[in-house]
C-alpha cells in the first residue's frame, strides 16, 4: 500500500522502514511519514533511531598520520568514496595522542554530531573507551591490538609476510632477517608471525642441509606519533650484513623501513640485490620510484577504507550483530630489489 501510494518499489520501502543507510534521508523520512499516515505502527525504538540520525560519521586518527598521506590518505579516500555512495558526510579529526581524552576528544563526539566513528591506527585506548561510554558505534582500522567487542578491518598481514618469506626462500636465501619492532603494533606482530611461520614450514619439509635461519633486527617501528628509529638500529643492521656469515635477504615490516635500510646499504657499499635482497610491506608509491625498485607486499588501502565504512553502516543498521574481524588480502609485487642467490654470487 505504501509502495503504491509513493510509486516506489516494495524493496525500497522495506529498506527505509529498517533504517538501511543506503536509503537517503529525504526518501526515508517520506516513507516513514506515509506509513504512519496509513496507520502502520512503528516501534518506538526505531523512531528514536530515526530521529537521532545526523548523516555524519567521524573519522578519528592520531595527528601524526597527517604526515603519511601515502598510506592513511588512501584509506581515507576509500572511506570518503563509500560514505558519498551512502549519502553520509565525513567529519575528519586528527588527535594529539599526548592529550588527555577529556581535552583531545573532538566536538564531533562530545556534542553528538555523528552517528558513528571509524578509528584509524594507534589511537590511545582511553579514546575508544570513551566512545563506548557514549554508546557511539565505531570500527577499528589497523589497530595496535585486538578488541573482541569491536568491528575490526586490516590487511591480512600474516598472509603477506608468509608470501614474502616464501619468495626469498625460493630464490635460495638461507640467512634471512626480519627488520622492525614486532611488538610495535598488531600488524607488525602479524607480519613477524607470518615470516617466522614460512621459515619454520620450509625447515619442516625435510630440506636437509638447506635449513634456513633468520635474525631479528630491531630499532624501527610505528606509534601514535608516527615512525621512530632507535639509535641502535643502524649498528645492528650493519653488524648482521657485514659479519662472516652475512644476512643475504631481509624482510622489512614496512616500506619505509625497507627504504631506510637500502639507503644504508648504498652508504656501506653493499649492493642490492647483488649482495642482499630486500622486501617491504605496503607498496607505497615510492617503492616503484626508488632504484632498485622495491619488491613489496601491496595493501589495498582504499578497499580497507571502504570496508570499514560498510561495517560501521551495517553496525548502525543492526546494532546487535556480532563483531566482525575483516582481513583484506594482500598481493606480492616482485620488482628488482630481490634476486636469486645464484645471481648474487655471480655479481658479488
N, C-alpha and C positions, 0 to 999 in steps of 0.2 A: 504493500500500500504506500509506504514512504517512497520507494523507488519510483512507483508510477506517478506520484504527485510531483516529484522533483525531476523526473525524466533522466534518472541515472541508474546504474546497474545495482543489483542486489549485493554484489561483492563489495562495491564501494560503501553501501550502507552498513554492511557488516563490519568493515574495517573502521569506519568512523565511530560506530557505537562501541567498539572495543578499544578506542583511543590509539589506533595504529598511527604512529608518527608519519607514515607515508602519506597520510591524508592532510592536505594543508589546513591551516587553522580556520579560514573563512568557510570552506566547504564543510568541515567537521561541525562548526557551530551551527550552520544552517540545518544540517541533518539532525542534530540533537534537538534544536528548537522545533523542527517539524514533527519529530517523533513524539515530543511531549504534547504538541497541539493535537495530534491524532490519538492521544490517550495512552501512549506507551509509558509504562512506569520504568524509570531509570534508577538503578541503585544509587543511594546517596554517596557511596564510596567512589563511584565513577564520576558523579557530578563534582565531587571535591577535587578529583584528579584533573578533571577538565578545567575547572576554574583556576587551578594553580599553574597551568601551562604557560610558560613565558616565551617559548620558542627559542630560548638561548641555551647553549651548552658552554661550560667553562673548559678551557684547556690550561692546565697548571703545569709549570715546569721550573726547574732551577734557573736562575738568571744567567748562569754561566753558559747555558745551552744556546743563548743568543749568538755566541761566538762560533757555533757549529751549524751553520745553515746547510751544510752539505749532507748531514745525517738527519738531524732533528727537523730542519727546514722541509725536507721532503716528506717526512712523516706528517708534519702539519699541513702540507699541501694535500695529502691524501685525506686528512680529516676534513679540511675545508671543502674539498670536492664532494665528499659524501654528505656533509651537512647541507650543502646547497641543494643536492638532489632531494633532500627530505624537508626542505623549507625551514631549516634551523640556522641560527646565526651563532658564530663562534666568538666568545669573549676570551681572548688570549691574555694570560697573566704570567709574567716571569716573577719568580720569588727569590729574594735574598735568603738563602738557606741558613745564614748566620742569625737571622732574626727569629725571635720567639713567635710562636704561632699566632698569638693574640695581636702581634704587631705586623706580621708579614702576610696574613691571610687577606686576599684581595676582597674588595667590596662586592664583587660579583657573587661571592659566597656569603659574606656576613650580612648582606642586605637582601638575600634570597632573590637574586636576579636571574638565576639559572635553574633548569630542571635537573641537570646532572653535570658530571665533570669527567674529563679524561686527564689522567695524571701521567706525565711523561718522566721516565727515568727515576733518578735518585732523590726524590723529594722526601724530606725527613718524615718519619712515621707520625710525629705529632700532628702533621697536617692531614694525613689520611685518617687519623683517629678523630680529628675534628670534623671531617666530612661525615664520618659515621655518626658522631654525636648529633649532628644537624640533620641526619636522615637524608643526606644528599647522595643519590646513587652515583657510583663512579667506577671507572675501569682503569686498570694499571697497564701501562705500556713500557716494556723493558725495565721492570723494577729492579731494585737491589736485592730483593728477596721475595719468596712466595707469600701469598696471603690466601689461604684456602677458602676464605669467605668472600673473596672478591674476584670479579672477572679479570683475566689477565691476557695480554697479547704480546707475543715476542717472536723473534726469528727462531727457527729450530737450530740453536747454536751447537748442540751436540752433533747433529747430523752434519752440519757444515765442517766442523773441526775433524770429524771422522774422515770425511772426504779429503780434506787437506792432507792429513797424515797418510792416507792410502796413496795419494799421488806421489808423495815423497818416497814412500817405501817402494812403489812400483818403479821409480826411477833409480832404485839401487842404493838410496841413502840408508845408512845404518846408525850413524851418530847424529841424532836429532836433538832439537831443543824446543821447548815451549817458552815463549818470551812474553812476560806480562805478569801482573799480580793476580793470581787466580781467585783470591778471596775478595777482590775489589767489589765485584758485582755478581749477581746470579748469572748473567750472560757470560762473563769471563770464566766463572767456575764451570759452567756447562761446556764451554769451549775446551777448557783443560780436560774435563772428564771425557769428552769425545775423542780428543787427541790421544790421551792415555789408553783408552779402550782399543783404538785402532792398532797401536803398537803392541799391546798385550795380545790382541787377536792374531796379529802377524806371528808373534813368537809362539803362540799356542798351536799353530798349524804345522808344526814339525819341519821348520826350515833349517834345522841342523846348525851348521856353522854360520848361517845367515842371520842369527839373532840380532835384533835391533835394540838400541838403548836410547834413552833421552834424558837430557838435563832440564832443569827449570831455571830460567834466568829472570830474576825479579827486579823490580825497581820502577816499573811504569804501569800506570793504571788510570782509572777514571773515578771521579767522585762527584758529589753535588756541586763542586767548584770547578768541574772540568777535568782535563787531563793533568796528570802530575808526573814528575820524574824525580826519583831519588838520586842522591849523589853517587851511590854505589853501582847504579845501573850500567854506566858506560864501562867501568873497570871490569865488572863481572862478564859482560858481553865479550869484551876483548880477550879476557882470560880463556873463555871457552872456545873462541875462534882461532886462537894462536897457540894452543897447547900442542904437546907432542902427538896427541890423538884428537885433532880438532873436530868440532861440530861441522858437518857439511851441509846441513839444512836446518832452517828454523821456521817454526810456525808462530806467527805473532798474533796476540789476542785481538788486535785491530789494525787497520791500515796505517794509522798514524804512528804506531809503534814500529811497524814494518819500515815505513819511510825514514824514520829516525835511525833505525838500525842500518839501513842501506847507506845513509849519509856517512855514518861512522866507518862502514866498510871501505867506502871511497877514500876517506881520510887516512885509513890504515893501509891502503894498497891491497885490499882483499877484493878479488874480482867476483862480481855477481852477474851471472850464475856460474862463472868459471870455477871459483873455489867454494862458493856457498850459494845454496838456493834459498829463496825467501817466499813465504806465502803469508798473506794478510787476511783480513776479515772485514767486510762491509762493502767493498767495491765503491770507494769514493771516486769522484771524477779525476782526482789527481793520480789515481792508480794507473790510469791509462795514459797520462801525460808525462809521467816520470820515465827516465831511461836508466836501467831497463824497465819496461812496463811491468807492473806488479801483478803476479798471479795472486788471486784472492777469492774469497767466498762472497758472492753477491747476495745482498739482503734486499728484498723487495720493499723498500721503505714506504712508498706511497700506499701499497697494499696493506701494510701494517696499520697505517693511519686510518684507512678506510674501514678495515675490520674492527678497529677499536670503536669507531663511530657506530657501526652496525650493532655492536654489542651493547653499547650504552642505550641506544634507541630500543633495542629488544628488552633491556632491563626496565626502561620506563614503561614499556607496554605490558611486560609480565614481571612485576616486582618480585614474585616468589619463586621464580625459576632458579634451578641450581646454578651456582657459579661455574663459569667455563674457563678452561685454560686452552688458548688457541696458539698453536705454533705454526708459523708460516715457513714453508720450505725454502731453503737456500739453494744456490747454484754455484758450482765450481767454475771459475773463469780462469782458464790457463793462458798466461802470457809468457814473456821471456825472462822473468826473474827466477825461473826454475829450469833445471836441465838434468838429464840423466848423469849418473856418476861416471860413466864411460866418457862422456863429453867433458866432464870436469877434469878427469885425469889427463886427457889429451890437451886441454887448453891451459892447465896449470903451469 
